[in-house]
Amino acid sequence: DPYDNEYKSRATVVWLDKQFTVKKRYLSANGKLEGLGYDMILNDNESIVATNCIGRHFDVGFGHGILIPGWRPSIYAVDSSGQFSWQTEMGYAHFGENLCIFNALIQSNAKDGYIAVGSQTNFDVEEYYSADTLKGENFRFEALIAKVSNTGDSLWSRHYYTSDFLFSNAELYDIIPHPEGGYILTGNS
């Protein structure tokens, strides 16, 4: 029952010892729809910063109660004891798709935060199902790069897309620091 807030998809971080025995585990709260953890960083203080998606159900049944999930990219932190610290959602969510995600995460060159890359859409589910949006605007998936501070404050985000297609499918898959400063990104368009 999607209305009961007992979601089966939850964010998970598991610490294993050398024999692959579970030492500790973080599991997101029942009342949140979360999933798709793709990357994480272990900090010197043994805290974890990771990427995942935050979801919510949208009623698109036009009065018939049809619910589908929409997903937004997210960066979150768990302290060294496995307790939740902070979470920052970014980007738009496309109905029923798991493509609005962060695929890769690194600590910034200046060590003042974290930079993640992935994808978002240029619309949300309400816009997609609204006739008002069909004014010539192309629905598209956009490559997304975003930065949060060490405490999870959203600092900035940028998005890129291919303008020569009716329906862009741009996405970033990885990021590495450039030796002379800046970053090198890879993905598709």
C-alpha positions in Angstrom: 0.0 0.0 0.0 1.9 3.1 -1.2 -0.2 5.3 1.2 1.1 3.6 4.4 4.6 5.1 4.2 6.2 1.7 4.9 8.5 1.8 1.9 10.6 -1.2 0.9 13.2 0.8 -0.9 15.5 2.4 1.6 19.1 3.8 1.6 21.6 1.3 3.1 25.2 1.5 4.2 26.8 -1.7 5.6 30.2 -1.9 7.3 31.8 -5.4 7.0 34.9 -6.7 8.8 37.7 -8.7 7.1 35.6 -11.9 7.3 32.6 -10.1 5.7 30.7 -10.1 9.0 28.4 -7.1 9.5 29.9 -4.7 12.0 27.2 -2.0 11.7 24.5 -0.8 9.3 22.7 2.4 8.4 19.1 2.0 7.1 17.1 5.1 6.2 13.8 5.7 8.1 10.6 3.8 7.1 8.7 6.9 6.2 11.0 7.9 3.3 11.2 6.3 -0.2 15.0 6.1 -0.9 17.2 4.0 -3.1 19.8 3.7 -5.8 23.0 4.3 -3.9 25.8 4.5 -6.5 28.8 6.0 -4.9 30.3 6.9 -1.5 33.4 8.4 0.2 34.9 7.2 3.5 36.3 10.3 5.3 39.3 10.3 7.6 36.9 10.4 10.6 35.2 7.2 9.3 32.0 9.1 8.4 30.4 8.2 5.0 29.1 10.6 2.4 27.1 8.8 -0.3 24.7 9.4 -3.2 21.2 8.0 -3.5 17.7 9.1 -4.6 14.8 10.4 -2.6 11.4 9.4 -4.0 7.8 10.4 -3.5 4.7 9.0 -5.0 2.7 11.1 -7.5 -1.0 10.5 -8.0 -1.2 10.4 -11.8 -4.4 8.4 -12.0 -6.6 11.4 -12.8 -8.9 10.5 -9.9 -8.3 6.7 -10.1 -5.5 6.6 -7.5 -2.7 5.4 -9.7 0.6 6.2 -7.9 4.1 6.1 -9.4 7.4 7.2 -7.8 9.4 10.2 -8.8 13.1 10.2 -7.9 15.4 13.2 -7.1 19.2 12.9 -6.8 20.5 13.2 -3.2 23.7 13.4 -1.2 23.7 12.3 2.4 26.1 11.7 5.3 26.3 9.0 8.0 28.6 9.4 11.0 31.2 6.9 12.1 28.7 5.1 14.4 26.2 4.6 11.5 23.8 7.4 12.5 22.2 9.8 9.9 23.9 13.3 9.8 22.4 15.2 6.9 20.9 14.9 3.4 20.5 17.3 0.5 18.1 16.7 -2.4 18.9 18.3 -5.8 17.5 18.3 -9.3 14.1 17.5 -10.7 12.3 14.1 -10.7 10.9 12.4 -13.7 7.9 10.1 -13.2 8.5 6.4 -12.8 12.2 6.6 -13.8 15.3 5.9 -11.8 17.5 7.9 -14.1 17.5 11.1 -12.0 20.5 10.1 -9.9 24.0 10.9 -8.9 26.4 8.3 -10.4 29.7 9.5 -8.9 30.9 11.5 -6.0 34.3 13.1 -5.0 35.6 15.4 -2.4 36.2 18.8 -4.0 39.8 19.9 -4.8 39.7 22.5 -2.0 38.3 19.9 0.5 35.4 22.3 1.2 32.7 20.0 0.2 31.6 17.2 -2.2 30.8 17.3 -6.0 28.4 14.7 -7.5 27.6 14.1 -11.2 24.5 12.4 -12.7 21.3 13.4 -14.3 18.0 15.2 -13.8 15.1 16.2 -16.0 14.0 19.7 -17.0 10.5 19.0 -15.7 8.7 17.3 -12.9 5.8 14.8 -13.0 3.1 17.5 -12.5 4.5 19.4 -15.5 4.7 16.3 -17.6 1.0 15.5 -17.2 -0.1 19.1 -17.6 -1.2 20.2 -21.0 0.2 23.7 -20.2 3.7 22.4 -20.7 3.2 21.4 -24.4 4.2 24.9 -25.6 7.2 23.8 -27.6 9.4 23.0 -24.6 11.3 19.8 -25.2 11.3 17.3 -22.3 14.8 16.2 -21.7 17.2 14.4 -19.4 20.0 16.7 -18.4 23.6 16.0 -17.2 23.8 17.3 -13.6 26.8 18.4 -11.6 26.3 19.7 -8.1 28.3 20.7 -5.0 27.4 20.6 -1.3 29.5 21.8 1.6 31.1 19.5 4.2 27.9 19.9 6.3 25.5 19.3 3.4 24.5 22.9 2.4 23.7 23.1 -1.3 26.4 25.4 -2.8 25.6 25.2 -6.5 24.4 23.0 -9.4 24.8 23.1 -13.2 23.0 21.2 -15.9 23.9 20.5 -19.5 21.9 19.0 -22.3 22.1 18.4 -26.1 20.0 21.0 -27.9 19.9 19.3 -31.2 17.6 16.5 -30.2 13.9 16.6 -29.5 14.4 14.5 -26.4 17.9 14.9 -24.9 19.3 12.0 -22.8 22.4 13.6 -21.4 24.0 12.1 -18.3 27.3 12.2 -16.4 28.8 9.0 -15.1 32.1 9.9 -13.5 34.3 12.8 -12.3 38.0 13.0 -11.4 40.1 16.0 -10.3 42.3 17.6 -13.0 46.0 17.8 -12.0 46.0 21.6 -12.8 42.7 22.3 -11.0 39.1 21.8 -12.1 37.6 18.5 -13.0 37.3 16.0 -15.9 33.8 14.5 -16.5 32.6 11.7 -18.6 29.1 10.7 -19.7 26.8 10.6 -22.7 24.5 13.0 -24.6 
